[in-house]
Amino acid sequence: MGNYSIWVLGESAVSLTGGVTLDGITQGDGSHLVGEFMTFTSRDFEEVQVRDNGPDTTFDDNDSSQRLNGAQTLFGTSYRNGTRIEAEYEFVLRDDATGIEYRALAVNFNNSSPSYATNEAVAFVDTVPPFNTSLRVISAREGPGGNGTPSVEASDIVPVCFCRGSRIETRHGLRPVEALRAGDAVRRQDGTFATLRQVFHTGLCADALARNAKLRPVRIMAGALANGLPLRDLLVSRQHRMLISSKIAERMFGHRDVLVPAIKLTALPGIFEDVPVRAVDYYHLLFDAHEVILAEGAPTESLFTGPEALKAVSAEARREILSLFPGLRDTDTGPEPARYIPPGRLQKQLIHRHAKNHKPLLMSPSGRAG
């Protein structure tokens, strides 16, 4: 049975223009919100524990198997164990000041008749939009997971970055990420150097980590990737991609080198979510292009400024990035990833094959398994 959590913001934290509410109208497709402005006035997220059939970990509309996993009190309201929960509709918000768009879901606890008549919360896909900022609803549709719309994985995307203390290879050797400055020459995987354009910092306190476990870092223990790498324990955010270089990847994708989020690697020994961490400082490294650089000697990505990836940084960081790279405002185009990024459903298969065959994630310099 699939058990997972989603983090939601209660309707009391949602301010809407036009006299409308989150409640469903016309079969709960969200069309009544289009053209209105929405502001989120609180960061008080609450965790909703869900159980589903089989290995299902998608959070969808019209899925009768999605049930509360135990009795829960959310935003002051108590719900019984087994209460049906669904994503009633999805909608897109735009920050007109920056042009950045955000995807969100109206969350429905089925305790009304008709079932779509009330929506009690909002969940965010990919990232959380800025708070106390007026955001325009530009589209809405019924779903996800029905009427031809794709399903949404329960997991979300958090900032893509390194933790304080991670040592980055530069022209002058290994330096802590927090000591790096714009203009520094950072070593690429191939031995050449790229000029660092900007460093962004995100600090998360114990309360933030307690409210949202998905903000916790992944620890990659020294040597866990193969060939003694990383040189020391490396902490990165869940969605920060590490390079995998293997014959298994080559057979699956036609590319020996691929980039996979750190959270996908936790099926392997020595790689896990670092639950005891009480606070964390994340750092984003921005270059003119997406790069594969070296952190504690291990190949990993820099900040990727594709349209979706831009949503994974703070609003302040986005504004600064867009001022440095105005062309990124054109969401129809974006930089090419430094290495091939496999589809999410195949990343799990790749890691499973490595684990099953006891193969390291990095080839040795000679091209043999480490």
N, C-alpha and C positions, 0 to 999 in steps of 0.2 A: 504494500500500500504506500502511495506517495504522501509523505508528510513534509510540509514546508511552512515557512512563515512569509507573510507580506507585511510591509510597513505602510500605514495609511495615516492620512491627516483628516480629522473629523470635520464635518460640514460646518461647525461653528467657527472654524478657522478660514472659511471661504466666503469672501465678499463678492457679490455679483451685482452688476448694473441691470437696469431694465425690469426690475421686479421679478426676475426669474430665480429659480432655485435649482439645485442638483436633481431634484425629483424628476422621474421619468415621465415623458409625454410622448404620444404617438409611438407606443411600443418601446419606449425607452431608448430611442436612437440618438438623443442628445441634440437634435436639430434646433431645439428652442434656445440653445446657448450661443449659436453662431452669430457673430457680430457684437455680442456683449463683451464686457471687460470683467476679468476675474482677478482678484488680489488675494494672496495667501498671507494671513496676518499672524500666524503662529507657527513655531517649529516643533510643536508638541506632537510628534509622531507616536503612534502606538502600534505594537506588534499584534498581528492577527495570526493565530496558529490554525492551519488548515490541513485536513486529511483528504486524500483523493484515492481513486481506484488504481490498482496496479502501480506502475512506476511513474504515473502521470504527475508532472510538476509544472504544468501550464495552468495559468489562471485565466479562465475564459468566461464568456457569456453562455447562458443556457446549458450549463454542465451540472446536472442534478447530483453528481457524485462529489462535488465540492462541498464539504461540510466543516463546521467549526470542530477543531480537535480538542474537545473539552469545553466546559462552561467557561465563559469569558466575560469580563466587564470592560467595555470599551467606551471611552468618552462619557462615562457616567451611566451607561445603559448596560444592563445584564442580559446576556444571551445564553440560551441553553446549549448544552453539548449536542452536536449534530445539526445545528441550524444551518440551512443552506446559504451559501454565499457565492456571489458571482460578480464579474465585471460587466455591469449593465450596458455600458457603451464606452467608446473611446473618443477622445477629442484632442485637438491640437491647439496649443496656445502660442502666440507670437509676442515677443518683446519688440515693439515697433522701434524702440530706441537703438537696438543692436541688430535687429533682423533675425535673432536666434529664435528657433522654434522648440517647443517642448511637447511631449506626448504624455497624456494622462488618461486615467480610467476612473469612471464613476463606480464606486463599490457599493453593492446592494446586499444587505442582510434581508433575506426573504421573510419578512414578518408583516406584510401588508397584502391587500387584495385590491387591484391586481398586483402581482409580485413586483412589477417594474415601477410601481407608483412612488416608491421612496428610495432614495440613495443616501446613505449615511456617511460616506467618506470618499476621499480621493486617493488614488495611488499613482505614482509617477513611474513612467517607463524611461529607462536610460539614465535620467538624472533628475534632481530636484530643481525646479526653477527658482529664480530669486524671490525673496519674500518682500512684502510691502511694496510691490511693483505692479502697476496695472498692466495686465497681459490680455491681449485680444484673442478671443476664440475664433479661429479662422475656419475650422471644419469639425464635423462630428459624424459618427456613424455607429450603427448597432454592431455589436461584437465586443471583443475579439473572439476568434475561434468559431465563428458561424457566418453564414451568408457569404462565404468565399473570403472572409477576412482571416489573416494569419493568427495563430495562437500567440500568446505572450508567455514567456518563461517567467516563473515566479522570482527568479533571481534578477537583480538590477545591476546597473553599471555605476561604479563609484570612481572617484578620481584616479586617474592613471598616473602613478608617480612613485618615487622612491621615498624611503623613510630617512629621517635624520640619522647621520652616522654612516650611511652607505657610502663607500669610497668609489669614486669614479676615476677611470684612467684618463689622465690628461698628458699634455706634452711634458709636464714636469712631474709625472708619476701619479700615484693614487692620492686623491684629495677628497675629503668629506663633501658630500653633495651640498651641505649648507654653506661651505666656503667658496663655492663656485660663483663667478660673476660673469655678466655679459662681456663678450670679447675673449673669454678663455678658449684655448684650443683643446678640444676633447677628442680622444682617440676613437676612431671607428674600429669595427671588428677587423677590417682589412689592413689596419696599420696606418692609414692616412688620418688626417685630422679635420674636424669640422668646427667652425666657429660658433660658439654658444651665443644665441641672440638674447635670451632672457631666461630668468629663473623665477618661477612662481611658487608661492608657499601657502599651504593650507594646514592650519593647526586644529586638531580635534581633541577636546577634553574628555575626561572619563564619562561625563554625563552623555555626551554625544555618542560615544561607543556603546554605552549601556542601552541607549534608546535604539540604536541601529547596529546590530552585530555585523551587518554586511560592510560596515566601514572599517572593521578590524583588518590589520595587515596579514599577509601570508608570510610565514617564515620558511625560507629555503636554507636548510642547514648546510654548513660547510661540506663540500664534496658531494652533495646530493644529486647534482646534475651530471657528474662524471669528470674524470681527469683532474680531481682535486678542486673542482669548481662548484660553487663559488669559493673563494679563498677563505672567507669568513661567513658566518650566518648573514643572510641577506633578507631584509624585510621590504616588501613592496605591497602596494594595494592589490586587491583581489583581481582587478581587470588589467593590471599592468602585464604586458606580454613579454615572455621570455623566448629566446630563440631555441628551437629544437633542430638539431642537425643529425639526420639519421637515414639509413637505407629504408627503414620502414616508412618514413615521411616521403621519400622519393618514390617508393612503390605506390603509395596511396594517392599522391598529388602531382607527381612529376616534378617535384621540387624537393631537394635535399634539405634546404633551410626553410623553416616555417616559423611563424610567430603564434604563440598560444598563451592565453591569459593564465596567470599564476594559479588562480583558483582551480583551473582544470588539472593542474599538476598534483593536487593534494591526494590523488589516488596512489601516489608513489611514496616509497619510504623517505623519511627525512624532510617532507614538505607538508605543511599543515597551517591551518588558521591559528594565529597566535592569540588565543583567548585571554591569557593573563595580562597582556598589555593594557595599561590603564589610560594612556594618552599617547598620541602619535602626531608627529609632524611630517606631512607629505610635501615633496618637492617635485615640481614639473620642470623639465629641461626642454627648452624650445630652440630649434635650429631652423635654418632656411628650408630644410627638407626633413622628412621622416628618416631617422638614422638608426642603425644598430651600433650601440656603444657598449662599453664594458663597465659593469658594476661588480665590484669585488672579483674582477677577472672574468665574469660570466657575461656572455652576449645577451643584450636586452634592448628594448626599444627606447627611443626618446618620445616626447609628447607628439602624438599624431593629431594633426589639425584638420582631419577630414570633417565633413559636416556633422556626422553623428558623434565623433570623438570630441568635438568642441563642446558638446553638452556636458561632458564629464568634468569640466573645470568651473570655477566660480564665475559669477556674472562679471565681477571686477576683472578677473583674468581674461575672460572672453573679450571684454572691451579693449584691454591692452593688446591682446593678440590681434584683434581686428584692426587696431590702429597701426600695428607693425606690418600687417599683411592685409591691406584693404581688399585684395582680390578674393580673399576667403569669404567675403560677403555673398559671392555668387555661389549659392548652394548647389548649383547644377554641376559644378566642377570642384575638384579638390586635389590635393597632392596624392601621389602614388605611394602606397605603403612600401617600406624599405625591403620587406620580404613578403612572400605569399602568406596570407592569413586564411587558413581553412575555414569552411563553414562551421558554425557552432556545433551542429549535430555530429560532425566528423572529428572534431577535436577530442571528444570523449573516446571515440574508437581508436584514435591514434595513441592516446595515453594507455588505454586498455591493452593494446598490442605490445607496447613497451613493457608494461608490467607483467603480462603473461609470458613474454619471452625473456624477461630479465635483461632487457637491453637498456643501456644508458641513453640519456637524452642528447648527448653531444658526442660526435665522432672525434676521435683523436686527430691530431694534426696529420697523421699518416693516412687518414681516411678509414681506419679500422675502428671498431667499437672500442670505447675506452676501457 
